[in-house]
Amino acid sequence: MIKKELLEFLYESAHIQRWNDHMRPKGGFTELDKQAHKMIIAYVLAKYEVEDRRATVNWRLLIEGGLFEFLHRVRVTDIKPPVFHELMARHGAELNRWVLDELKERMDSLAGDFGGNFARYLTDPAYAAMEKKILRAAHYLATDWEFQMIYQLNSHIYGVEETRTRIANELEEHYDLVGVQKIGLGRKTRHFIDLVGQLRFQQRWAQSPRVPETSVMGHMLVVAMLAYCCSLEVGACEARLVNNYFAGLFHDLPEVLTRDIISPVKSSVTGLDELIKEIEARQVAQKLYPLLPDGWHREIRYYIEDEFANKVILDGRVTKVASGDIAARYNEDAFSPLDGELVKACDHLAAYIEASLSIAHGITSRPLRDGVEALYARYGQRREVAGVDFGRLFGYFRDA
């Protein structure tokens, strides 16, 4: 069962400003944005290791490792990186125990021994060693992406060259990963990371003031984490867990090419939504897929085309199935199931929380109030999706 306290904690990351002792562009530099970019980069690095090196990557451990590092970082993120790393080197065990104690009540009801896996991830160096390496490399690549912009504004500030050297040295430590080498070449893989990074600067609910402000990229990560936790709750098989997470993480990827077109616009004219989907598909085929290896396209399509459809793979073909069929008939890795309806409900829950938290902070507007009422009317009466009681989750924030 997902607790309200955990949902609220996820959004604490949207308040945390990175590089806040440097001059930096407005927007796109929250901890939530950084963690979202990191997980997309981690996917790229892991795919290269699997496809080019034939390495074994446990995708579930990669996802959970990303979640654990996200939760850990949000709890201790006020500490400057050099100080944090020294503290971890000298008192890491004590700090980790403190973090686990701090988060215990928020996550103790999650299924799949989430808390036990979190503790093992932090305390056992051999646990998920490959996945930790990929995540660490992704962390520094996302940091380096930020720093390239920070450096342009702060090249005259004392200490910035030391930061530059430290990041470069960390990246060199991970140069044995194929993906790090590819990104270092500065060609199409790097262009993909740059293009996706623009989603950091696309603001959600752009027509309304809101606290905390969230980007499209940050929203994608929240949806992915919600989808994963909900999938744990219903006993999803491993492939289903992984697919639901990455479907959430990539569901708004086409918006880097089209920008966020709000629902009222999409529904204002008959056939407009279908036309937008057609334009998105064409733009993705022309501009996004060429930046990724051909062998990855089918998987990315599975995640972003008909992203809210329930799907399985039967006899090598993507097949849409009715609501409830996945749990009843296809909850096995061999079918590569994906709960599109669950991802959609998580997308709507994230939007509902975004609006509700702002209203609770005293920052409101008609679009926010209308959005809250419309979404609650849809899910608030104990509506169940893929076995998850979304009525309960929406009810947490009804009087927020």
N, C-alpha and C positions, 0 to 999 in steps of 0.2 A: 504494500500500500504506500502510495506517495503522500508524504505529509505536506501541509501548507508551508511549514518552516523551510523545507528543502526548496520548494518552488520560489519562495521569497529570496532564499540565499543565492539561487542561480542569478537573480537580477541584481544582487549587490555588485556583481562584476561590471554592470553597466554604469555604475557610479564611479568606478575606480579609473582615474585618468593616468595613463602611462606617460613617461617622460615629462612629468609635471614640474620638474625643475629646469626644463629647457623650453625655448621658444618652439612652438609646434603648430601645425595647421589645426583649425577647429574641426572637431569631428573625426571619427575613425581611429582614435588612439585610446580607446578604453580597453580594459583587460578582457572584456567579452569579445571585442573585435579581434584582439590578438589571439585568443584561444581558438576562435573560429577559423581564422586564417591558418593557424598552426595545424589544425586537424585536416584541413584540405591539403596542405602540404604533406602531412603525414601519409595521407592516402596515396599521393603521387609517389613518394619515396617507397612506400610498401609495394606498390604495383611494379615499380622498376625492379625491386629486389626479387619479387616472385617471377616476373616475366623474363628478365635478362639474366639473373643469377640462379634461377630455379631455387631460390632460398625458401625456407618455410616460415611463413608469417601467420601467426594466429590472430585473425582479424578481431575476434571477440576480446582478446587480451589487449590489442591495440586500442580498441574503443574504450574499454574499461580503464586502461592506463591513462588515456586522454581525460576521462572523467575524473579519475583520482587526482591527476596533476592539476586539473582545473580547480577542484574543490580545495586542494592543498594551497594552491597559489592565491586564491581569493582570501583565504584565512590569514595569510602572512604577507600579502602583497605590499603593505606599506613600507617594508624593509627594502632599502636600496640593494640592487643585485650584488655588488661586491661584498657588502656586509652580510647579506643573506647567505651567499655561498660560503663565507668564512664560518658563519654560525652553524650551517649545516655540516661543514667539515669537522667542526669541533664538538657540536652538541646536537647532531642530526637525530639521534635516537630519542633524545628528550623532546625535541621540537615535534617530531613525528607523533610521539605519544600524546603530546598536548593537542595537536591538530585532530587526531582521532577522537580524543575525549570531547573536544569542542563540537565535533560534527556528529557524534554518536546518536544523539536524540533525533537529529534531522533525517538520518538515513537508516536507523535500526529496523525500520519496518519494510525496507526494500527487499524484494525476493532475490533468489539466486546467490545467497550468502555474500551480498554486496559488501557489507562491512568487513567480513572476514577476508575477502579478496583484497580490499583496500589495505588492511593491516599487513597482509602478506606482501603486497606490492611495495610498501614502504620499508619493510624490515628484512626481506629476503633478496639479496643481490642477484641470486640466480633465477628468481621468478621473473618471467617475461623479459629476459635479457635482450633478445632481439628487438622486441617491441619498444622497450625503454630506449634503446639506441636510436631507433627511428624517430621516436617522439622527441628525444633530446635534439637531434639534428633539425627536426621541424621547428622546434622552439627557437633555435638560433637563426634559422632561415627567416622565420617570421619577424624576429627581432631585427635582423639585418635589413629586411625590407622596410621596416619603420625607420631604421637609423639612416638609410640613404636620404630620406626627406629631412630628418632631424639635422643631419650634418650640414645640409645646405644653409640652414638658418643659424647654426651654432658653431661654425668652423672657427670662429674667433674666441670661443669660450674655453677657459682653462679646463683641462681634463678631457676634452672631447676626443683628442687623438688617442689617449689611453683607452677610452671606450672603444674606439674604432679598432685598435689593435687587439683588444680582448675578444671582440666579436669575431674578427678574422681568424684568430688563433683557435677559437672553439669550432668554427666551421672547418678548419683544416683537420681537426681531430676526427671529423666525420666524412672525410673525403673518400674513404673506402666504399661508401654507399654510392651506387650508380646514380641515383637521383640527385645527390648533391653535386656530382660531377656534371650531370646534364644541366642543372640549373646554373652552375658556375660558368658554363659556356656562354650564357646570355642569349640563347636562341629560343626556339619555340617553347620549350618547357618553362623557361624563365618568363616568356611572354604570357603563358597561361597563368602563372602565379601572379604576375602583374595585373592581368586583366581581371582575374577573380578578386584581387585586392581592392579594386575599385568599388566593390560592394560594401566596403567599410565606410564609404563616404555617401552612400545612398541612404537617406534617412527614412525610417518608417513613420507613418502618419505625418507625412511632410506638410499636410494642410493644417496641422494643429500644433500649438506649443504643448510640450509634454515632458514629464520628469519620471524616470530617467529617459533621456533620448536614447533610442536604439537604432542601429543600422540594419540594413537587410542582411548583412553577413552575420551580425550577432544574433539576429532572429533565427537564421538558419541553424546555428549551433544549438540554440535553446530547443527548437523543434526536434532536432536530432536526439538530444539528451532526453527530452520528454518521451519520444517514441521508443527509445531504448528501455527506459524505466518502465513504461507501460507494457512493453513486450515481455520484460522479466516477470511482470505481475501475472500474465496469462500463460506462462510456461512455454513461451515460443522456443522452437528449435534454434540451433545455432545460426543457420543460414538466414532464418527469419529475423533474428535479432540484428544480424549484421546488415541485412537489406533494409530493414526499417530505419536503422540509424543513418545509413548513407542516403537513403531516399529523403530523409529529413534534412540532412546536411546539404544536399544538392537541389532541393525542390525549387528554390528560387534562382538557381544559377542562370537561367536565360535572362533574368532581369538586368544582368550586367550589360546586356545588349539592347534591351527595350525600356529599361527603368521600370519602376513599380507603377503599374496601372491599377488604380484603386477599384474595388468591387463595384461601387455605384456607377462608374464609367463603363465597366465591362457589361453590366446588365442593362444599361440605358437604352440600347438599340438591339433589336433582335438580330442575332447572327454576329454581333460584334466580338463576343468572347471567342467564337470559333475562328474569326479572322485574326484576332490577336495571337491565338495558338499557332495558326498557320505561319504568321510572320515570325514568331519566336522560333519555330522549327527551322525555318529557312535561314534565319540569322545564325542559329547555333550550328547548322550544317556548314555554313560558309565561313564563319569566323572563329568558332570555338573548337570544333572537332579537329581542324587541321593543326591545332597546337598540341594535340595528344596523339600518342601512337595508335595506329589503326586498330590494333588488337583490343584496345580499351573501349572503343566506341559502343559496342553492343551493351556492355555493362552500364555505361553512362546513360545510354538511351533507356535502359530498363529503369533507371532511377528518375529521369527527368521527363520522359514522354508518358502522357497519361499518368502523371505522378500520383494522382489520388485514386487510381483504380486498384482493386485487389487483383494480384497477378501471381501466376505460377509458371513454371516452365515444364511443358509436357512434350515429350518426344522432340526436344530441342527447339520448341516454339513457345513464344510468350503467349499465354492464354489468360484472359480475364475470367474471374470466377465471382460467384455471387457472395454477398455478405454472409459470413459464418462458415463458408466452405473451407477456408484455410484451416480454421481450428478443428473442424470436423473431419476433413479428409486429407489435407495437404501439409500438416505441420511436421514435415520431415525435410531434412537437408536436400534430399534428392530432387525435390520439387522447387527449390530456391524460392520459397514463398515471400511475398511482399504485401503487407497490409496497407494499401493505399488509403482506405477509409480511416484507419488509425492515424496515419501521418497527417491527413487532412484535419482530423479532430485535434491533434496536437498543434497544428498550425493555427487553428481557431482558438485553442486554449491560450497559446502564447500571445495572440493578438488581444484576447480578453484580459489577460494579466497586464500587458503593457498599458492598456487604457485604464484599467482599474487602479493600478498603482499610481498613475498620474493623478487621477481624480482624488485618491486618498491623500496625495501630497498637496491638494488644493489647486492643482493646475488642470483646468477642465475646459471643454469647448463642446459645441454641438456635435461635431464628428465623433468625439470620444464617447459622449453620452449615448448617441445613437448606436455606435458600434457595440457598446456594452449591452444595451437593451436587446439588440438584434441577436447577438451571440448567446446571451443568457436564455432568450426565448427558444433558441434552437437546441440548447444542451442542458439547461438548468433543471429540467424536470426528470432527473435521474435517468437521462438517456445513456444507454450502454452502446459502446462501439467496440467491436472485436473483443468483447468480454470485459472491457474496462468501463467502470462507472464514471463517465465524464460529468454527470450531474453532480456528483460529490466534489470533483475537482473544481468545477465552476463555482459551486456553492461556497468554497473557501473564501472567495473574493467578492461575494455578493454584497456584503456590507463593509468592504474594505475602506 
